[in-house]
Amino acid sequence: MQKESGKFGISDKRGRCETSSDPYILAQGLSEPTLCTGCKAVYRHKRWSLDADAYEHLSADAGVARQLCPACRKIEDGYAEGYVTLRGSYLWAHEEEIRNILRNEESKAMAKNPLERIIRMERDGEDLVIETTEEKLAEHLGRALNKAHQGDLKVVWADDHGICRVTWQREG
Protein backbone atom coordinates (compact mmCIF):
# COMPACT_ATOMS: atom_id res chain seq x y z
CA MET A 1 0.00 0.00 0.00
CA GLN A 2 1.46 3.33 -1.06
CA LYS A 3 1.07 6.36 1.18
CA GLU A 4 -0.28 9.43 -0.60
CA SER A 5 2.07 12.34 0.03
CA GLY A 6 1.06 14.94 -2.54
CA LYS A 7 4.69 15.78 -3.29
CA PHE A 8 6.82 14.26 -6.01
CA GLY A 9 9.78 12.20 -4.80
CA ILE A 10 8.30 11.28 -1.43
CA SER A 11 6.75 7.93 -0.71
CA ASP A 12 7.21 4.95 1.52
CA LYS A 13 6.72 2.53 -1.38
CA ARG A 14 9.10 -0.41 -0.91
CA GLY A 15 10.72 1.26 2.06
CA ARG A 16 12.16 4.19 0.12
CA CYS A 17 13.17 7.20 2.12
CA GLU A 18 12.17 10.78 1.46
CA THR A 19 14.07 11.96 -1.59
CA SER A 20 12.94 15.57 -1.71
CA SER A 21 13.25 17.77 1.35
CA ASP A 22 13.63 21.11 -0.40
CA PRO A 23 12.06 23.77 1.85
CA TYR A 24 11.57 26.09 -1.13
CA ILE A 25 9.21 23.73 -2.96
CA LEU A 26 5.67 23.89 -1.67
CA ALA A 27 4.00 20.52 -1.12
CA GLN A 28 0.60 21.80 -2.25
CA GLY A 29 1.95 23.32 -5.48
CA LEU A 30 1.05 26.71 -6.94
CA SER A 31 -1.85 28.10 -8.91
CA GLU A 32 -1.34 27.56 -12.61
CA PRO A 33 0.02 29.34 -14.46
CA THR A 34 2.48 31.29 -12.30
CA LEU A 35 5.22 33.52 -13.68
CA CYS A 36 8.60 34.01 -12.04
CA THR A 37 9.34 37.72 -11.73
CA GLY A 38 13.08 36.99 -11.57
CA CYS A 39 14.11 34.59 -14.33
CA LYS A 40 10.84 34.66 -16.33
CA ALA A 41 10.16 30.97 -15.90
CA VAL A 42 6.59 29.69 -16.23
CA TYR A 43 4.94 27.25 -13.79
CA ARG A 44 2.51 24.96 -15.65
CA HIS A 45 1.58 21.31 -15.34
CA LYS A 46 3.20 21.20 -11.87
CA ARG A 47 6.67 22.17 -13.09
CA TRP A 48 8.76 25.22 -13.89
CA SER A 49 10.02 25.72 -17.45
CA LEU A 50 11.75 28.40 -19.48
CA ASP A 51 9.41 29.33 -22.31
CA ALA A 52 9.88 32.91 -23.50
CA ASP A 53 6.83 32.83 -25.80
CA ALA A 54 4.52 31.51 -23.07
CA TYR A 55 5.90 34.04 -20.58
CA GLU A 56 5.31 36.92 -22.98
CA HIS A 57 1.79 35.72 -23.77
CA LEU A 58 0.84 35.11 -20.11
CA SER A 59 2.45 38.29 -18.77
CA ALA A 60 -0.15 40.35 -20.68
CA ASP A 61 -2.84 38.85 -18.42
CA ALA A 62 -3.02 40.81 -15.15
CA GLY A 63 -4.80 37.88 -13.46
CA VAL A 64 -1.86 35.49 -13.77
CA ALA A 65 -0.05 34.82 -10.48
CA ARG A 66 3.48 36.18 -10.18
CA GLN A 67 6.20 35.27 -7.70
CA LEU A 68 9.83 34.21 -7.53
CA CYS A 69 10.52 30.60 -8.48
CA PRO A 70 12.32 28.39 -5.91
CA ALA A 71 15.69 28.89 -7.66
CA CYS A 72 15.41 32.70 -7.65
CA ARG A 73 14.43 32.58 -3.97
CA LYS A 74 17.42 30.35 -3.16
CA ILE A 75 19.74 32.73 -5.01
CA GLU A 76 18.23 35.71 -3.19
CA ASP A 77 18.62 33.95 0.19
CA GLY A 78 22.03 32.42 -0.62
CA TYR A 79 20.64 28.95 0.11
CA ALA A 80 22.94 26.40 -1.53
CA GLU A 81 22.35 22.65 -1.74
CA GLY A 82 25.51 21.91 -3.71
CA TYR A 83 29.09 22.99 -3.14
CA VAL A 84 31.87 22.48 -5.66
CA THR A 85 35.46 23.29 -4.65
CA LEU A 86 38.13 23.34 -7.36
CA ARG A 87 41.83 23.34 -6.45
CA GLY A 88 45.28 23.10 -7.93
CA SER A 89 47.70 24.98 -10.12
CA TYR A 90 46.09 23.51 -13.25
CA LEU A 91 42.85 25.30 -12.37
CA TRP A 92 44.38 28.76 -12.48
CA ALA A 93 46.33 28.03 -15.66
CA HIS A 94 43.04 27.08 -17.39
CA GLU A 95 40.63 29.27 -15.42
CA GLU A 96 38.74 30.82 -18.32
CA GLU A 97 38.21 27.49 -20.07
CA ILE A 98 37.05 25.83 -16.82
CA ARG A 99 34.62 28.66 -16.04
CA ASN A 100 33.21 28.36 -19.57
CA ILE A 101 32.69 24.60 -19.13
CA LEU A 102 30.85 25.20 -15.86
CA ARG A 103 28.61 27.93 -17.35
CA ASN A 104 27.84 25.77 -20.41
CA GLU A 105 26.90 22.83 -18.18
CA GLU A 106 24.68 25.15 -16.13
CA SER A 107 22.94 26.30 -19.32
CA LYS A 108 22.32 22.70 -20.40
CA ALA A 109 20.94 21.81 -16.97
CA MET A 110 18.70 24.90 -16.93
CA ALA A 111 17.24 23.94 -20.30
CA LYS A 112 15.98 20.71 -18.71
CA ASN A 113 15.19 22.14 -15.27
CA PRO A 114 15.29 25.92 -14.71
CA LEU A 115 15.62 25.34 -10.95
CA GLU A 116 19.20 24.07 -11.42
CA ARG A 117 21.45 27.12 -11.24
CA ILE A 118 24.79 28.36 -10.04
CA ILE A 119 24.32 30.76 -7.13
CA ARG A 120 27.89 32.01 -7.10
CA MET A 121 31.29 31.17 -8.54
CA GLU A 122 34.07 32.97 -6.69
CA ARG A 123 37.71 32.62 -5.87
CA ASP A 124 38.32 31.88 -2.20
CA GLY A 125 42.06 31.97 -1.54
CA GLU A 126 43.57 29.32 -3.80
CA ASP A 127 40.21 27.62 -4.43
CA LEU A 128 37.37 28.32 -6.83
CA VAL A 129 34.09 27.77 -4.96
CA ILE A 130 30.80 27.20 -6.75
CA GLU A 131 27.45 27.05 -4.94
CA THR A 132 24.42 25.56 -6.68
CA THR A 133 20.67 25.63 -6.06
CA GLU A 134 20.36 21.86 -6.55
CA GLU A 135 22.64 19.15 -5.18
CA LYS A 136 22.57 17.12 -8.41
CA LEU A 137 23.90 20.08 -10.37
CA ALA A 138 26.97 20.20 -8.12
CA GLU A 139 27.71 16.55 -8.84
CA HIS A 140 27.09 17.08 -12.55
CA LEU A 141 29.49 20.05 -12.71
CA GLY A 142 32.23 18.06 -10.98
CA ARG A 143 31.80 15.06 -13.28
CA ALA A 144 31.73 17.22 -16.43
CA LEU A 145 34.89 19.04 -15.39
CA ASN A 146 36.62 15.78 -14.51
CA LYS A 147 35.65 14.29 -17.87
CA ALA A 148 37.10 17.28 -19.73
CA HIS A 149 40.25 17.84 -17.65
CA GLN A 150 40.77 14.68 -15.56
CA GLY A 151 42.13 15.19 -12.04
CA ASP A 152 40.98 13.88 -8.67
CA LEU A 153 37.23 14.04 -8.12
CA LYS A 154 35.51 13.40 -4.81
CA VAL A 155 31.71 13.51 -4.39
CA VAL A 156 30.21 13.36 -0.90
CA TRP A 157 26.46 13.26 -0.27
CA ALA A 158 24.94 14.10 3.10
CA ASP A 159 23.07 11.20 4.70
CA ASP A 160 19.71 12.81 3.96
CA HIS A 161 20.71 13.64 0.36
CA GLY A 162 20.07 17.32 1.09
CA ILE A 163 23.59 18.54 0.35
CA CYS A 164 26.28 17.42 -2.07
CA ARG A 165 29.92 18.46 -1.68
CA VAL A 166 32.21 18.00 -4.66
CA THR A 167 35.97 18.51 -4.65
CA TRP A 168 38.07 18.48 -7.80
CA GLN A 169 41.84 18.93 -7.83
CA ARG A 170 44.59 18.81 -10.39
CA GLU A 171 48.18 19.94 -10.17
CA GLY A 172 50.27 21.00 -13.15
HUBELHU-V568948 format. One line per field, one symbol per residue. phi: phi as a letter, one per 40 degrees, with the letter a starting at -180 (. if undefined). A space follows every 10 residues. Layout:
phi = ???
This chain:
phi = .cccbgbcgb abdfgcccbb bcccbcccgb cbcbbcccbg cbcafgacac adcccccccc cccccbaccd cccccccgcb bbbbbbbhcc dccbdccccc dccccccccc ccacccacca bbcbgcbbbb bbcbcccccc ccccccccbf hbbbbbbcdc fcbbbbbbaa cf
